[in-house]
Structures are given as structure tokens and as C-alpha cells.
């Protein structure tokens, strides 16, 4: 503020002296005019220096503001770890049978997933999918997209790489910058989720009130550098560097965003209902929620072969946090641009859904039945 005041003062002083030069020249007082011209030139140099300082400070302020996290909604439980999350809902009875194998054993026996060749060709966390599981992945993608369309989402095929402005807009920068793969030569980031390109689709735009809510669903592969800690929780398909996911994105009026969050959660839960996979829905606590969300639900599917819960979807409301960063607005009844609210959720993430299907629908013989809703996508086959 002090620099702005000083800069304006020097600029006004320079402008006044410029007018004075004209008067002096008109009066034939060239020597006096020359002196003032020198003073004016010096003032202009001072103004240039001040403008650079102001620009630098403004950039520093912007960077600091971008590092301030979102504010949790009052309904979010206060806590610091995953143990403080609340079980919001459950569906189905978790299967606990000792004979059931984890998905990586089933995959090896049936030659469905090749982890070793994935390591040879690329590295850990980049498996090959073969035969029945390759077809299952394709079936799931089509099933998820078809269900999204039935629930009013417009299908979008988005770019797999984004620029820095897009990553900053959704909050991946600075929050998850270390988690993203980068292409420095071109200034691109490989997307960690379709949320990034799909939400940025309307960056720097004003959406008419009559067009709200805007709902998109899109399939993309996703890339994440952080594959998690070592141990049994990262075996098989539990955590990968590359995986497939269908994302649900909403741009909504601020007055309806929490109703839209419940609807988004229901849309994701419905997919698990249809697949016949027991699951639970968690309301995440403040400490386990993340940098960008105001409220978040996690959907976890039961893994009978591992006897543990696996996250397959996060459904989040960001209120105006992302929209302000991206300058996405709507025009209200009075024609004034206002910040809208953004939401997104996985519908769903494939690797863990694949593992849950293999472990849930396996038979003692080692064969795996096809869930009823997927048969039409798999030539009406009874088994994978």
C-alpha cells in the first residue's frame, strides 16, 4: 500500500512537470524546461522501479493466497487422522470366508494381470491387463459412462495433459504438485484425475443461470507419482502409478451445492449397488479431508480376499474455492457475475473395483463370475 501510494505520487508529479514543460517552452524558457525535463526523466525511472517492486509483491501475495486451504463446512467432524472419520452409511454384508484368494493370486493363476512385465517395460505400478480382466476394464468404463448418462451427466473426453494454470486452478498446485508427472519441455502435467481438465473446461467463463447445474462425466487414464508406503496395502492393484477412472464433475448454484453433493454421492453409491459390491461411506474429518474440499465423502468397497476396505471414490464439495482460482462464474438474476460452486467424485476408480469384483465373484474352482449388470458388455458371458 505504501509503495502504491508512493508510485501514484511520483507518477502524478511527473505528469504535472510534463505540463509545466509545455508552458515553459511556449514562453521561450528553454533552459528551465530542460531542467524540468531532466527531473521528469528521473521521476519516470523511479516509477519504473516502484512498479517492478509492486508487481513482485503482488506475485508473492498471490502465491501466498494460493497456499491457504479451504475452510471445512460446519457439518464436517473435527479430527486429525483417519480414525476420526465417521461411518455415514453401509450397504451389504462384508464376505469373510477363509478360502477366498486375493486378486493378485487369481490374476496370476488366470494370466489376467502381468505385474512383472509391467516392471520390465516401465516400472512398478504400471501393470499389463490381459484377457478377461482387460475386457472387464473396458466393460466397467462403458458401464460407468452409460450410468452417468442415465443420471443426466454429459459425457466428455478430455485431454490427458494440462498446463500449469489448469493444475493451479483445481488446487493440484501447490497441494499435490509433487504427486504429478511432468513434461518439462512442454510445460505439461500428466493428469492425476479427470477433475483437472474437465473442471477447467469452463475456466475464465460466465455460465448463464438457466444452464446450471452443469454436469459432466469423463473417462481418462490417471497418473500419480506417489504410490503410497511399502507393505501389504500396496500389493496388486491397491495402489498404482497409472490407473483408469471415470470422473463426475458438477458446476452448480451456491444455494444448492450441498444438495448436489448428496446427489453426487448417491450417484457413485448406485454403481456399487448395481455391481453388488458391499461398501461403506465415510464422512471425512477435518484432518483427513485435504487442501481443497469443504466436505468430502469416501466410498470404500469390501475386499474379501484381503479382508479390508478399499477406497474407490471420493465425492467432494469445494464451494467457490476452485471457481475463484479459475474465474468460473454464473450470471445471477440481476445479470451480475458471481462465483459458482464446483463438485466432483469418482464414478468410479477401476483398479480397486476390478480387485473387488475378482475377490467377490470368485468361486472355489478359481473361476470368476461376471456381475449381472456387466454381462451385456461381455457378450453375455457367465465367467471372465
N, C-alpha and C positions, 0 to 999 in steps of 0.2 A: 504493500500500500504506500509506503514511504517512497519507494522507487517510482511508482506510478505517478505520485504527486510531483516528484522532482522532474520526471521526464516531461509531464504536461507543462510544468512551469518553464522549463528550458525551451520547449517547443514553441510556447506562446511568446516567450521573449525573443526567440529567433524570428518569428513571424512579424512581430512589431518592428524589429530592427530592419527587416526587409522592406516594410512600408516606408520607414524613415529614409532608407537609401534612395528610394524613388523620389521623395520630396527634395532631398539634398541635391540629387543630380539635376532635378528640374530648376533648382536655384543656382546651379553652376558651382556648387561647393563640392567639387570632385575629391579633394583631399580628405575632407571629413567623411564623405561617402566611402572612400577606400578603407578608412579605419573601421567604420561600422561593418563593411563587408568582411573584413578580417574577423571581427568579433562574431559575426553571423556564422562564418565558416567554422569557427571554433565551437560555437554552440551546437551546430549540426553534428559535429564529431562526438560531442558529449551525449547528445540524444541517441546516436547510434550505439554507443557503449551501453547506455542505460537500457535501450530496447533489447539488446542481447542478454543483459542480466535479467530483465523481466521475463524474457522468453525461457531462459534456463530455469528460473524459479517456478514458472508456470508448469514446465515439463516435470520438474521434481514434485510439485504438488499433485499433478495428475497421477504420477507413478505411485505416490503415497496413498492417494484416494483409491486407486485400483487394488491396493493391498488390504483394504478394510473389508472384512467379511460381512455377509448378510446378517440380518437380525432375526433370530428364531421367532416363530409365531407363539403366542401365549399358551397354546394347547400342547406345545412340544414339551415332553418331560425333561427336567433338568438332570444331567448326569455327565459322567466323564468317560465311560467305557461302554463297550457293547453289552455289559451286564446290566446296564441301566435302561436298555431298550425295553419297551413294553410289547407283549404279545397282544395284538389288536384283534386277530381272528385266526381260526384254524379251520381246515376242511380235510376230511378223510382221516382214516386211521393209519398211522405210520406202520409199515410192514416190518416186523422183526422176526426173521427166520434165518437160522444159522447156515443153512445150505446155500444161501444166496451169495453170488460172487460179485466182487467189484467190477465195474465196467471195463477196466483195463485187462482183466483176465478174460472176460467174454470177448473183447475185441481181439486179443491175441489168438484165442482158440479159433475164432471165425475169420481171422485175417481181415478185419474191418478197419483197424487203425494201425498205422506204422509209425511209431514214435522214433525208432532207431534211424530209419532212413530220413526222417524229418531233421534229426540232429545232423546227419551226414550232409544233407543238402543245404540246410540253413543254420540250424542251431536248436537248442532246447526250446520247447514251447511253440514249435511250428510243425505239427503232425500232418501226415498224409491220411486222408479218409478214402476208404476203398469199398467197393461192392455195396452191400446192404446199408452201411452207415453213410456212405456218400449219397445214396438215394434218399435215405432218411433225412439228411440235412436239407436236401433240395425240397423234399416234401414239406418239412417244417416251415421253411421260408415261405413257400406258396400258401400254406395253411394260415400262417400268421398274417400275411398280407391280405388274403381273402377275408379273414375275420375282421381286420381293420377296416376294410371297405364296407363290410356289412354294418359296422358301427359308425359310419359317417366320416371316416378318415380318407383324405385324398392321397393316393399313392404317389410317391416321389422317388426318383432315382437320383441321388445326389453325388457330387464329386467325392472322391476318396482322399483328396488332399486339399488343405486350406491354407490361406495366408495368415500372417501374424495378427492382422486386425480381426479376423474371424475367431481365432483361438482366444484372443483377448476379450472379444465380445461376449462369449458364453462363460468366461471365467476360467478356462483351462490355463490361461496365462493371467496371473502368476501362480495360481493354485496347483496346477498339475503339469507345469512345463517340463519337469524332469521325467515325467512319465511318457511323454510323446516322442515318437521317432521323428527326426527332422531330415530335411533335404536342403542343406545349407546353400548349395549352389543356386537353387531357385527360390529360396526363402519360403519353402513349403513345410507343412507339418502333416504327417500321416494321421488320419482322424482316429481318436480313441473311442469315438461314438458318433453315430449319425446326428446326434443332437447338435453338433457344431455346425456342419454345413446347412442342415435343414432349418435351424433357428435363424441363422444368418441370411437365409434366403430373402428376408424382409428387412435387412439392415438398412438404415437411413431412409425408411419409407413411412408413410402415413396410411393406415388402413381405415377404410370407411366403417362407421359404426354398424351399418347394416350387414357387413361382411363378417362380423365377429359371431361366434368364435371361429378361428381358422384352425383346422385340424389336418395334420399330415402323418402318414406312416411311410417309413422307408427302410429298405434293407441295404446294409453295407457290411463288408468286412471291417473289422476294427483292429487297431494295433496299439499295444501298450507295452512299454519297456519294463515296467515293474511287474514281475510275475509273482511277487509275494515271497514269503520266507520259505526256507527249506523245511521239508518234513512231509508227513503223510497227507496234509491238507493240500498239497500241490501235486499230488500224483495224478496220472492220467489226464483227464480233461478239466480237472478242477481249476487250474489257472494256466492260461496260455498267453503268449505274446501276440498271436493272431487268432481271431475268432469271428464268427458271424453273429449278427444281431439284427432284429427288426426293432426300430425305434418309433415311438408315438410322441408327437410334438403338438402342443396347443398354444395358440396366442389368443388371449381372452380378455374380456372386460374385467377390471379390478373388482367389481362388485360380485362377480360370480366365480372368482378363481378357486375358492376353496370347495365349492360345489363341483367345479370341474376337476379338482384333484381327486375327490371321492369317485367321480365317474371314471377318471383315468385309471385309478386303482382297480375298479370293478372290471374294466376292460381287460387289464392284464390278468386278474384273477380268473376271469371267464375262460381264458386259454388253458389254464391249468385244470379247471373243471372239465372242459371238453376232452383234454388228454387223459383224464382220470388219474392225475398225479396228486397225492396228498401234499398239502402245503400249509404254511403258516405265514401270516402277515404281521410284520413288526412295525411299530411306530418308533422311529429312531429318536434317541435322546440328543440333547444339545451338543454333547461332546463327540458323538459318533455320526453326526449329520453331514458335515462338510462345509466348505467355504461359501458356497453359492446359494444353498437352499434356505427357505424359511420353514419348510415342513417336508418330511420325507418318510415314505413307507418303503420297506424292503419286503419282497416276497421271497420266501425260501422254500424250496422243494425238498421232500424227503428222499434221501439216498439209501435204499435198503441194503445195498452191497457194502456201504461204508458206515452205515448206521449213524448218519449225521445229516444236518440241514445244510443245503447249498443255496446261496443267493442266486436268483435267476432274473430278478427285476428290481429296479429302484424307481419309484414314482414320486416326483418332486414338484413342489411349487417354489418358484423363485421370486414371486411377486414382480416388482419392477426392476430387480437387480440387473438381470441380463438386458432387459429392454432399454434401460438408461444407457448402458455401455454401448449398445448397438444403435441407439436412437430409433427404436421401433415405437411408433405411436399410433393412436387411433384418434379419429376426429369425433368429438362429443356432440351432443345435441345442439350446442351453440356454435358448432363449427370450429372449436378450438382444439389444437393438437394436445393430447395428453398421453402419458406413459401407460402402456397396457401391461398385462402380466403374462409371463411365459411359464409353461409347464412341460415336463417330458417324463417318459417312462419307457422301460424296456418291454417290448411286447413280442417275443422275449429274447433272452440271450441263449444261443443254441448249444454251446458245449455242455453245459450242465443239464440242460433239458435232454440232450442226447444221452448223457450218462444216466439220468434218472429213468428214462424210458427203457434203456437196456437192463437196468437193475430191477425195475418194477415189473416189466413184462417178460422177464426171463423164465424159462421152465427148467426143471431139474436136468433135462437132457442137454441143456446148453443152448437150445433154440430160443429165439426171442419173437414173441407175437407182435403184430402190428396193431397199435391203438386203432379202435374202430373209426375215429374221425380222419385218420390218415390213409385208410385203405384205398380211397378213390384216387389218391395221389401216387399210389404204389401199385397200380394195375390190379387192385383188389386182392393183393397177396395176403395170405394169412400170417406168414412169417417173413422176417427180414431175409 
